[in-house]
Amino acid sequence: MIFVTVGMHNQGFDRLIEKCDLLAGQIEDKMIIQKGSTSYCPRNAEYFDFASNEEFLKLIRQSSTVITHDGAGSILNCLLNKKRTIVVPRLKEYNECRYDNKLDLALELHKMKKIHLVTDLALLTPELIRDAKAANSDQFENTLLINIKKYITK
């Protein structure tokens, strides 16, 4: 199962949800989308607006791959649960956020080969979903996890 999450942000993420809906019609895996405040409603995948933290973690654990926004909490939960993680950052230029301030964490994790970072949705393809390598949280040093947790609490 592929789980897509856009987090709790009050601005929609139509670009990502529309792309994932298109992909859901092209892949065999079931896709479940947490669309948050996004106005677009998927046609090819199950979807819901928001969920409790428990339900959110349950969906991450049940998934093989997670496609997520660039929220530190979402990314950390994916990595701690050793999920293939594809991060699509919200961008100010599309009015998906007020500031492009979360991109630093995603860039660093991408450099470390812990996530796949997709800034151009044309590159989010069925092949990328299939070939995404599993994140190996066992290789994380305690200091990195501590720094990520500090980042989240800012």
Residue pairs with C-beta under 8 A, 6 or more apart in sequence:
1 29
1 30
1 31
1 32
1 62
1 63
1 64
2 24
2 27
2 29
2 30
2 31
2 32
2 63
2 64
2 65
2 66
2 67
2 129
3 31
3 32
3 34
3 59
3 60
3 62
3 63
3 65
3 66
3 67
4 16
4 17
4 20
4 31
4 32
4 33
4 34
4 45
4 66
4 67
4 68
5 33
5 34
5 56
5 59
5 66
5 67
5 68
5 69
5 74
6 12
6 13
6 16
6 17
6 34
6 35
6 36
6 37
6 38
6 68
6 69
7 34
7 36
7 68
7 69
7 71
7 73
7 74
8 36
8 50
9 36
9 37
9 69
9 71
9 90
9 97
10 37
11 37
11 90
11 95
11 96
11 97
12 35
12 36
12 37
12 38
12 39
12 40
12 96
13 35
13 36
13 38
13 69
13 90
13 96
14 38
14 39
14 40
15 94
15 96
15 121
16 67
16 69
16 88
16 121
17 33
17 35
17 38
17 40
17 42
17 47
18 40
19 121
19 124
20 31
20 33
20 42
20 45
20 67
20 124
21 33
21 40
21 42
21 43
21 44
21 45
22 44
23 31
23 124
23 125
23 126
23 129
24 31
24 33
24 42
24 44
24 45
25 43
25 44
26 126
27 126
27 129
27 130
29 64
29 65
29 129
30 45
30 46
31 44
31 45
31 46
32 45
32 46
32 47
32 48
32 59
32 63
33 42
33 45
33 46
33 47
33 48
34 47
34 48
34 49
34 50
34 51
34 56
34 59
35 41
35 42
35 47
35 48
35 49
36 49
36 50
37 49
41 47
51 59
56 77
57 77
57 81
60 66
60 77
60 78
60 81
60 83
61 81
63 83
64 83
64 84
65 83
65 84
65 85
65 86
65 129
65 132
66 74
66 78
66 83
66 84
66 85
66 86
67 86
67 88
67 124
67 129
68 74
68 75
68 78
68 85
68 86
68 87
68 88
69 87
69 88
69 89
69 90
70 87
70 88
70 89
70 90
70 102
70 103
70 105
70 106
71 102
72 102
72 105
72 148
72 151
72 152
73 152
75 85
75 87
75 105
75 106
75 109
75 115
75 148
76 145
76 148
76 149
76 152
78 85
78 115
78 135
79 85
79 109
79 114
79 115
79 135
79 137
79 140
80 137
81 137
82 134
82 135
82 136
82 137
82 138
83 134
83 135
84 116
84 132
84 133
84 134
84 135
85 114
85 115
85 116
85 132
85 135
86 115
86 116
86 118
86 124
86 128
86 129
86 132
87 106
87 109
87 110
87 115
87 116
87 117
87 118
88 118
88 119
88 121
88 124
89 100
89 102
89 103
89 106
89 117
89 119
90 96
90 97
90 102
91 97
91 100
91 119
92 98
92 99
92 100
105 148
105 151
106 115
106 117
107 117
109 115
109 117
110 116
110 117
113 133
114 135
114 136
114 140
115 135
116 128
116 132
118 124
118 128
